[in-house]
């Protein structure tokens, strides 16, 4: 294990998070204000646990109470400006807190009156709803960032001024009263499906993750990863991949995962000999991949249940093989880079004893338990509650993992704090969803992308690929700077209709789940795609590398994420949809073989250094193997075997030549 001096201190990690992760840029309060925040966070968690255990309130009450807690606490914790004073709450923020309580408390107090009234909303409700929209927008700006806030603002303008919009974007337009009514007095806007998922499934699973953290599971993941991969060629890089995949699946933030895991793995990679830009890229790509890793997938899996209308197990099952391919691609390229540079594994004294690692194997039981419970069909809320209970029970087995009363309270408050950004993001995303529903914008955008592709393409197959390409670019742009949950909501609302429109325009049958996974993947990889690449930028704060070069390296390492979505749209069997084990096995074999060839081409090394022309040829062979069509697999596999034989021969010849040189010099 690495020396402490090489790792980032907790204060350095916090500073890095505040720089690149908006959700971490909070005040450090003392005195009465700190007490108000503490008890507010505690009450938030208690409310969610109570409704999860004993039954939710009616939709409007459950969601507005959840939103009221989130808005109030955001205005107390997050300053209006990133550089604002962090030691106290500004006077105007107390006003915003009071307004948040009033507008969100309106629903529980006047519930019967509102649901029974006929016709439009009253003038008082106009004011209440208008303030609610502004509060949600401001809270989202503070806790999540500008990108989603700007998008929501543009959508509100679009809804109001539909008649003035050009061409196909034109619509009848909504009056201000209709807009406010939709946004706050129906379940089509702020109080829509995204907030519903946040106020039920997501909060409880974030709480489950907070309890896991209190057992020290993060450090255990690191030790387990070192034990399994530390001795291998380029060991620290493989440790980063393994550890980040485990940590990332229960983390809702690529940046947070990069900083927390990377503060340990990046210095270790640099000491072994990896260059700063490559070391940071490995961690950024691996941490970002955690968001697509079952079972939790950064909480997006639970949103997908509602948006795609399929069961949890079907989503987790569909995400498994793509996740394996993603991490296999990173693993292959780090291995080849280590071979190219002559790097080996960690020395024996830096590997934790297996006996010590096995002692804490019980920390994995809660994760295994929730997967099994969900597989058995237990409700998501119950599964999260049982997961928390199991975590507390297994923590008792060892003194150092035990959740004490103090840790129990810390888990409740940190879980609620993590949920603030998610609640704001889902509420703001509800505005976007509401406008799309009311105006039909999603269908218009989808049809326009298909039409643009059709005007360029010379065949139906080319139109399909071009539409997917345009959807990919749209998803990456929409995903830049947004957290996982908001990211998925936005891309599935705006970009997904283009894929679904293909089923009407072309003679294809793309499964709904494949479309959702496509936009989800590309929204996620925005975190490592320059020029924004927040996860890569955060990694450079640890590695000391160059942000853009680190981002380029991360995108190269995560090349699988740019290829796999096309694969499962063209060949849904990859998502285990209507397929057999034999078919899945063959697809997985050819895809991983293809990733070996592509990895060698991108790194420029296989068994020997590759000439640039051979690199291009090797990448082409990999693409043949990955492309989901029988003949290309046969041609690709034959070419792969031939290329492998040539590489082995050249490596042997090189070894013989070096041996003769040593003999001659001796």
N, C-alpha and C positions, 0 to 999 in steps of 0.2 A: 504494500500500500504506500501511497505517496506521503512525503513529508508534509507536515502541517504548514510549514512556511510557504510551500508552493501553491497552496490552495487559497482561494479567496475567503476572506473573513465574512462573517454574517453581514457586517456593515457594508462591505464592498459589494456583496451580492445584492443587498437592498438598493444601493446606489445605482447599480447597473440595471436592475429591474425598473426603477423609477425613470431611468433614462429612455428605455426602449419599450416598456410595458405600461401603458396608461393606467391599467387597473391597479398597479402597485404604487402609483404616485399619490399617496395619502398623507394626511396630516399626522403629526405625533403630538397628541394632546395630553394635557395634565389637568388635575383638579376636577371640578364639577363637570366640565365638558367631556373629559375622559370617562367619567362615571356614567354620564348619559349615554355615550356611545357603547360602553361595555354592556349596560343593562338593555340597551336597544338591540344589540346583536344577540344577546342571550334570549331575549323575548322573541326575537325573530325565529331562532332555531326551535324554541319551545313550541311556538305556534305551529310550525311546520311538522314537528314530531307528533304533536297532539292530533292534528288533522290527518296525518299519515296513518296513525295508529287507530283512531276512533272514527274516522270518516271525514271527508272533506265537506266544507260548507258549500252552499250553492255557488255556481260558477262565478257570478259577479262578485259575491262577497269574498270567496277564496282568493280571487285574482286581485281585487282592489286592496285587500288587507296586505297581501304579499307585495304589491306595488307600493303601498303606503310605507311599509317598513323600508323597502329598498330606496325610495326617493329621499325619505327623511335622513337615513343614514349616509347616503351619498353626499348630500349637502353639508352634513356635519364633517365627513371625513375627507372629501375631495375639494381642494381649493379651486376657485374660478379660473386661475391661471396656474400653469405647471410650475412657474417660478414664484407663485404666491407664498404668503407667510404660512408656515406649516405648524406653528406652535399654538395657534388659537383659531377659533371660528370667527369669521367676519360677521358683522352685525346683520348684513343683508341675507346671509345664509340662514340665520335664525328665522327670518321672515319666510324664506323659501321652505323651511322645515314646517312651519305653521301652515302655509298654503298646501303643502303636500298632504298633511294630516286632514285638512278640511276637504280637499277635493276627493281624496281616496276614501275618507270617512263618509262622504255623501251617500255612497251606494249602500253600505250597511245600515245607515240611519234611515234612509228614505227608500229602501228596497221595494217595499210593497207598493208605494206610490208610483215609482218609476216603471215597474213592470206592468202595472195595470193601466197606466195612462194611454190614451188613444190620440193619434195624430203626432205632430212634431214636438220638439222639445221646447221648454219654457225659456224665458229670457235668463232666469237664474241658472238653468242648466246650460245655456249657451256660454255663460261666463265660467261656470265650473268646468265644462268640457274644454273650453279654449285654454284656460289656465293649465289644465291637465296635460294638454298637448305640448305647451311650452315647457312645462316642468320636465316632462319625459325627454324632450329634445335637449334641454340643458344638462340634465343628469347624465344622459348618454354621452354628450360631448365631454363631460368631465371624467366619467368612469370608463368609457370605452374608446373615445377618440373622435376626431372630426370626420373620417370617411363615411361612416354609416349615418352620421348626423346630416351631412351634406346631401347624401342620397335621399334620405327621408324628406328633407326640405324641398328638394327638387320635385319629389313625387307629390307633395302637398300643393306646390305651385301648379303642377300639371293637372291635378284634380280640379283646382279652382278655375283654371284658364284653358279648359279643354277646347272651347270653341275657337280660340285664337291660335291653336297649334296647327302646324303645317301638315298637309298631306294625310297620310294614313294615321298619324298621331292624333288627329282631331277627334273629339268626342263631345257629347252634349254639355259636359261640365257640371260640377256640383256647386250648389250654393254654399255659402259659409255655414248655414244652419245644417244642411245635409251632411257636410263634411264633418262637423263637430259631432253630430248625432252618430254617424258611422264610427267615428274614431273612439268615442268614449261611452256611448250608450247602446252599443251592440257588441256582439262577440266577433265582429269582422275587422276590428281595428286594434287599438292598443290592448284591449282585453280579449284578444283572439287566441288562436291555438298556440302560438309561440309562448305567450305569457302563461297559458294554462299548463304547458309542459314544464316551464320554469317553476311554477308554483306547486308542482307535484313531484314528478319524477326527478328532474335535474337537481333540485335543492337537496333532496334526500341522498342522492348519490354523491353530491359534493360533500355532504356531511359525512357520508361513509368514507370518502377519501381523506377527510380531515382527521377522522379517528384512526385510520390506517397510518397516517403520518406520525401521530403521537406514539405509535408503537416502535418507531424507528425503522419502518419498512424501507424507506428510501436508502438509508445506509446499508440495509441488508441486501437490497437489489444490487448495490455497488459491489459488495463483498461476494455475492453469488455470481455476478458477472465476471469478476476477476478470477474466482475459483474455476469457472468453466472455460473462460477464454483467455485468461492472462498469459498463459504459457505459449499460446499459439503465435505464429508469425504475425508481427505487428499487433501484439496482444492488446495494448491500451485502446487502440481504435476499435477493436472488436468488443472490448469491455464497454466502450461508449455506446456502441450499437445495441448491445444486449440490455444494458442498464437503462438506456433512454427509451427503448421499446416498452420495458416493464413500467417505468415511471410515467411515460407519456400516456399510456392508455387510461390512467386514472387522473391525469392532469388535463385541465381545460385550456392550457395555454402553451403554445410552442416556445414562446420566449421564456416563460417561467421555467419550463422544463430544461431549456438550453442553459440557463444561468445556474440552476440548482445542481443539475447533473454535470454540466460542463465545468463548473468550478473545481470539480474533482478529476474529471477525465482529460480535459484539455492540457493542463500542466503535465499530466502523466504521458500523453502522446508527444508533447514537445520534448520532454526529457529523453524519450526513446529515440527521437530523431526526425519525427514528422515536422514539416514546415508549418509555421503558424497559420497560413491561409488554408492549408489542407486539414490541420487539426481542428480548427474552428468549423470548417465545412462539414466534417464527419459528425460533429456534435449537433450542429444545426439541422442537418438532413435527418439524423436519427431522431432527434427530439420532435421535429415536425411530423415524422412518420408515426410517432406515438398517437397522434390524433386519428389515424386510420386503423389503429390496432385494436381488435376486439379484446376484451368484452365491452368496454365502455366507450371507446372512440371519442374521448373528450366530451362526452355527454351528447354528441350529435346523434348517436344511435337512438336515443329516446325521442328526439325530434323527428327522426326519420320514421318511427313507428306511426306517428300521426300524419306526417306529410305524404308518405308513400303508401300508408294503409296496409302495412304488412306486420307480422309478428316480430318480436325482438329476436328470436332464435334464427329466423330466416335472414335477418340483417347481419347478425354476427357470423352466421355460416357463410353468407355471401362475401363478407369482408375478409375472411380468413386467408384464402389463397392469394388475392391481391396484396395483402399485407406481407405474406411470406415472400412473394416475388419482390416487393419493395425492399425489404430488409436484406434479402439475398443479394440484390443488386449492389447495395452499399457494402455488404460484407465482401463480395467478390472484388470490388474495386479497391477497397482498403487493403485486402490481401495482396493484390497485384502491385499496388503502390509500395507496400512493405518489401515485396520481393525485388522490385526494381531498385529500391534504395538500400537493400541489404539489411533490413531491420528484422530483429527477432523478437521473441516474447519477453515478458518481465522475468527478472531473476527470481529464484525460488524464495528468497527471503522477503519478497514483496507480495507473495501469494498467501492469502489467509489460509490457515490449516482447514482441511475439509471437515474435520471434526467440529471446529468452531462454527463453520457455516451451517452444517447439518443441525446444530443445536437450535438454530432459529428458523428451521424450515416450517415451523408452525405458523409463522407470519404470513405464509402464502395461503393458508386454509380459508380465510375470509373471501379471497378472490375466487378460489376454486368453488367455494360454497355458493357464491352468487351466480356463477355460471351454471352450476347444477340446478339451483332453484329456478332460474329463468328457463332452463331447458325443460324442467318438470311442469312449467306452466303457472308457477306462482306469480301473482300480480307484481308489477314493477315496484309499487310502493312497499309492499310486504317484503319483497326481496331486499330492498335497501335497508329496511328496518332490521330484518334478520341479519343482514351483513354487518350492521353496526353492533348488534348484540353479540354476534360471533367474534367480531374483532375484540370487543371488551373481554370476552371469556378467554380467548386464546392468548391475550396479552398477559394474563395472570400467570402463565406457565414459567416466566422468568422475571426476575426483579427488574432488569434493565429495560424490558419491553412493557412492563405493567402500566396500565392506564390508571393513574391515581386520580383522586377527586380533582386536583388542580389541573391535570392533563385533560380530564373529562370536560371541565369548563372551558379550557383552552380550545378543545376540539369544537365545542358548540359555537364559540365566538369566531374562530378562524373559518369554520365552514360557512357561517352566515356572511362573513366579510368577503369570502370568495364568490358567494352567490350574488353580491350586489351588482357587479358588472354584467353578469348573465341576465339578471332581471331587467336592468336598464336596456340591454341590447335586444332582448326579446320583445320588450314593450315597444321600442322604437321600430324594430323590424315589423311589428304588427301594423304600424302606419303604412309601411311599404306594401305589405300584403293586402291591406284594406283598399288602398288606391288601385292596385292591380285588379282586385276582385270587382270593384265598382266600375272601372273604366275599360276592362278587357285588354289592358296594355300588354300583359304577358303574351297573350295569343298574337297580338299585332307584332310584337318584337320577334316572336318565334317564327311567324310566317315571313317576316321581312328577311331574316337571316337565311332561311331556306330559299327564298326568291333570289337573294343576292348570289348565293352559292350556285343556284340554277342558271343564272345569267352568265356565269363564268365557266361552269362545267360543260364538258362535251359528252358526258355519260351520267347515268343514274348513280353509279358507284362513286364517281368523282364528286357529284353533288352531295352525296352522303358524307364523304370524307371532308369536304370543304365546310359543310354545315357543322360538323363536329369540331373542326379547327376553329371556326369563328366562335363557337360556343365555348371552347377552351380559353380563347383569348378574353372573352367576356367574363368568364368565371374568375380568371386570374386577376383581372382588373378590379372586379367587384370584391374579391377576397382580400385585397391588399389593405393591411392595417386593421382588419376586423377579427375579433375573437372567433373561435370555432363555431359556437352556436349561431351567432349573428351571421357569420360567413355562410353557413349552410342555408339558413332561412332566405338570405338575399339571393344566393345563386339558384336555389331551387324555385324561387318565385319569378326571377327575371330571365335567367339563362336556360333553365330546364325546358320551357315551352318550345324552344327551337328543336330540341331532340324529339319531343313528343309529336311535333308537327310533321316530322319525317314519316311517321306511320301513315299520315293522311296523304302526303304528297308523293311518296315513293312506295313501291311494293315491298316494304320491310315490316318487321314486327319486333321493334325494340322494346324489351320488357320495361315496365315503369321503374322497377328497382335499379336496373342498369343505368337508366337516365339519371336517377337521383345520385347514384354512386359516381357517375361521370362528373357532374358539376361539383359534388362534394370534394372529390380528389383534387380538382384543379383550383378550387377555392382555398384548399389547405396549402398546396404547394406555393401559393402566393407569398408565404412567409419565408421562402428561400429563393424566390425569383427576383433578381434585380430589376428595377433599381430600388424597390422598397425593401424586400427581404429582411424583415425585422429580426427573425431568429438568427440569420447570418450576421447582422449588425451587432446583436447582443453577444454573439460568440467572439467577435473581434475585441470586445471589451475585456475578455479573458485571455485570448490568444495573442493580442497585440498585432494582429494581422491587418490587412487592408479590407474594408467592408465590401467593396464591389468584387474584388478578386475572390474573397471568401464566399460571397453569394454565387458567383459563377461556378466555383468548385462544388458548392453544395448542390446547385442545380444539376451539375454533371453527375455527381454521386447519386442523386435521386432521379436519374434518367428513367428509371422504371416507372416512376409516377407520371411521367409524360407519355409513356407508351401503353401501360396497363389499361387505362380507361378506354382507349380505342379497342383494345383486345376484348374487354368484356361487353362492349356495345356490339361489336361484330360477332363475338362468340360468347353468348351469355352463359354457356356451360362453365366458364371460368368462375361465375358467381354461384355455381352449383344449382343452376336453374335447369330443370328437366334434363338431367344427365345421369350417368352411371359413374361408379368409382373408377372403372377402367378408363373412361374418357377423360375424367378429371386428372388421373395419374399421367396419361399421355400428354395432356395440355401442360401440366406442371413440369414434366420432364423436358419437353421441347422449349418451354419458356425459360427455364433456368439455364438450359444449355445455351439458348440465345443470349441470355444476360451475361454468361461467361465470355462469349465472343464480343458482345458490345462493350463490356467492361475492359477487355484487353485492348480493343481498338481505341477507347477513350483514354486509357492510361498510357498506351504506347508500349506495353510490355505484356508478354505471356510467359513463355519459358526463356525467351531472349528478347532483346529490344526490337520493336517493330518499326520498319520503314513507313513513312507517311502513306505510301500507296497501299501497303499491306494493312495498315490501320483502317483505311477506308473499306477495303475488301472484307476485313474481319467484321466491321460494323454491319456491312450489307448482309453477311452470312447470318449474323445475329437477328437482323430484322426479318430475314426469310423464316427463321425458326420461330420467331414470335408471332409473325402474321398468321392469323387463325384460318389456315386453309391447308388441306391435305397435301397437295403437290408441293407447296412451298416448304412444308416440313421435311419431306423426303429429300428435295434438292438441298435444303439448308443443312440437314444432318449429314448428307454425303460430303458436302463441302467442309463442314466442321471437322469431320473425322480426318479428311485429307489435310486440312490446315493444322490440326493437332499433331498428326504424324510428322509433318514437316518441322513443326516447332520442337518436338521431342528429338528429332534427328539433329537439328541445328544445336540444340542444347547439349546433346551428347558430344557432338563434334567440337563445340566450344570447350567443354570440359576436358576432352582429350588434348586439345591444343594447349590449354593452360597447364595441364599436367606435364606435357612435353617441354614447355617453356621452363617450368620449375626444375625439371630434371636436367635440362641443358645448362641452366644458370647455376645449378648445384655442382 
